[in-house]
C-alpha cells in the first residue's frame, strides 16, 4: 500500500456549510467568546463514502472506561474506523475515544469518538490549526451560544483561513442537495471558571515573559513562559506594550483545553518592571 494512500483526499477542506461552530471559552463580563469549528458525523461519513466507497469502510465501538463526577457516572467508548485496502488485502484500523456528552449522552459520545477516530485518518484535522476567532456570546439556559448575527463573520473567517492554508477557496456546497438544517445537537459547554489574580501586586508576584506574539484580526495569540513552564495564551484586541521579552504580572485569566493541551485567556494583567 502506498504510504498515506488516502491522506490527501481525506484532508481536503469541507464547504463552509458543512462546518459548525461552538464556544470553547466565554468571557461572561464582556459576553464574548472564542468560537472553534467542528464537523458533524454526517459530513465525516460522507467524506469516507466519497473517498473509499460505502462498502470499503466500517466503524465499530467498544467500552473504554468510566469516570465519576459528583453523583454522575460517565461512560467512555472507543471508535475504530477501518478501511479495506486492496493492495494488502486487509482492513486498516485507526482508533480514538470519547466520553458520553452532556447532551444526548450516549449518542453524543459515540459521535465524538467517531469524529476523533476520523481525525486520525486526516478528516477535518486542518480545523485544529485555525486561529482564534472572537464572537459575541448569548446566554441560553445554563450555557452560551453563538448568535446568528455572527454567522457571516464566521463564514468569512473559515473561507479566509482555508484560502491561506490550502492556497485555494473552500469548495462550494453541492446545489443538488438541500442545505443542512441548523445543527443543535452539540450545545456549547458552560464557560470555564475564571481564575482570580494570583497576588495583590507585590514584589513577589508571579511573572510571565512573552516568548512569541502574533496579532491578527484584532486578536492576540502569544507564547508565555513562567513558573518553569511554557504555554499558549490568547487575548482579544492588541496591546502595543506586549512584545517579545515583555514581562507581565497580576494576571487574571480564564483557562481552557483542547486536543493540544491547556491554554489561557488573558482578561487583565500589569506590565512588570
Buried (B, 14 or more C-beta within 10 A) or exposed (E): EEEEBBEEEBBBBBBBBBBBBBBBBBBBEEEBBBBBBBBBBEBBBBBBEEBBEEEBBBBEBEEBEEEEEEEEEBBBBBBBBBBBBEEEEEEBEBBBBBBBBBBBBEEBBBBBBBBBBBBEBBBBBBBEEBBBBBBBBBEEEEBBBBEEEBBEBBBEBBBBBBEEEEEEEBBEBEEEEEEEEEEEEBBBBBBBEBBEBEEEEEEEBBBBBBBEBEBEEEBBBBBBBBEEEEBBBBBBEBBEEBEEEBBBBBBBBBBBEEEEEEBBBBBEBBEBE
